Amino acid sequence: MNNNFKIIFGGIVIFLFGVFVGSNIDLFEEQSDALSQFEDEDILRILYPNNCIDENSGLNCKNLFDGLTTTWQTNNESCVNSTIQISFSSPQLIEFITIGEAVNMTSNNVKELQISGDFETKVFELNSEDQYLEWLDLYESVNSLEITISSLYENPATSQDCGVEEINFYGRDA
């Protein structure tokens, strides 16, 4: 029985020593060092425009970036050719843009958006089905952008409500 006690006592001592040593070793030290080399600027995040201009006395700039269900409005007969101009305080790499669309039936349904900037103009066709958040891959470094509604699914337009609720830019400092 004395031998069993020594074995059990030795096992407990070894276990406690292992716990003490293990608690002083950071098993993830190598990984945390690797992650710390990335700066905050390298992390994908929502980018907020520094300035926005529209043809509606700033109403669309407020509506499209307020986080609410307010929509892009036109002050003429049609949403087609309605434009907003956006600039950032420093060059940004925009990986993608999300477009929130209105779910009410009194809004026009935007078919195509034209996006231009310091790159070749791109035209994106939005889905006409029951998809209320569109994802547009851009992957461009920009200082400023111009977004124009090129066409609608309705012809003629049914209202001055262009049906786009929110626009979000995702990227990082260029």
Buried (B, 14 or more C-beta within 10 A) or exposed (E): EEEEEEEEEEEEEEEEEEEEEEEEEEEEEEEEEEEEEEEEEEEEEEBEBEEBBBBBEEBBBBBBBEEEEBBBBBEEEBBBEBBBBBBBEEEBBBBBBBBBBBEEEEBBBBBBBBBBBEEEEBEBEBEEEEEEEBEBEBEBBBBBBBBBBBBBEBEEBBBBBBBBBBBBBBBBBB
